[in-house]
């Protein structure tokens, strides 16, 4: 079994993999890291425990504390030059966010050909793989909640909007919500237009994936927990090598 942990900006996601499927998966807040210990009481000791962490050293320390005796098996994953058929062409490969790296590897394991990999969470990331598995680069922009929060915080007359998407918004709340969605969808579709014609697809993951997917006019589908899937692929690859 492989326990995969994705420590993101807002939450900790986990998945327990055995053979060809997830035995368990879920998410909780960083303040609830002790939940890992309670979950572990009902699981046998995994062969590997893989961690992708973008939330800083304190988050890692809390995860180790939550794992208790299992923490000795924790393997902290970092972005690398290449893994699982994906080649990292970032100017400094190690500076690529490990959640993005894992998501690219997870996406590559699901869909062949050229890919846009969109992680729609606290931030929205839009990353591009060519058909050969080369990571060409990507974009980072504020996610839906961050955009709404920034307008509410840094402008005098705009509220934190609880509106609805509209093609022609005719209320301030709708204009704010629609603008945030259109900004993200527009960035995705611009990145899509730069991919060469041929076999290509867009995969979306993260808490806002469904929100964005319904407004896209390109071929797209949702895939849950791409970073966890990437962690699993890396664990299996290194096990084969040894």
Secondary structure as GFF3:
##gff-version 3
##sequence-region A 1 242
A	DSSP	beta_strand	2	7	.	.	.	ID=ss1
A	DSSP	beta_strand	11	18	.	.	.	ID=ss2
A	DSSP	beta_strand	21	29	.	.	.	ID=ss3
A	DSSP	three_ten_helix	30	32	.	.	.	ID=ss4
A	DSSP	alpha_helix	35	40	.	.	.	ID=ss5
A	DSSP	beta_strand	48	53	.	.	.	ID=ss6
A	DSSP	alpha_helix	57	67	.	.	.	ID=ss7
A	DSSP	three_ten_helix	68	73	.	.	.	ID=ss8
A	DSSP	beta_strand	74	76	.	.	.	ID=ss9
A	DSSP	beta_strand	82	83	.	.	.	ID=ss10
A	DSSP	beta_strand	86	88	.	.	.	ID=ss11
A	DSSP	three_ten_helix	93	95	.	.	.	ID=ss12
A	DSSP	alpha_helix	98	110	.	.	.	ID=ss13
A	DSSP	beta_strand	114	120	.	.	.	ID=ss14
A	DSSP	beta_strand	123	129	.	.	.	ID=ss15
A	DSSP	beta_strand	134	142	.	.	.	ID=ss16
A	DSSP	alpha_helix	144	154	.	.	.	ID=ss17
A	DSSP	alpha_helix	172	194	.	.	.	ID=ss18
A	DSSP	beta_strand	200	205	.	.	.	ID=ss19
A	DSSP	alpha_helix	209	213	.	.	.	ID=ss20
A	DSSP	beta_strand	220	222	.	.	.	ID=ss21
A	DSSP	alpha_helix	226	241	.	.	.	ID=ss22
###
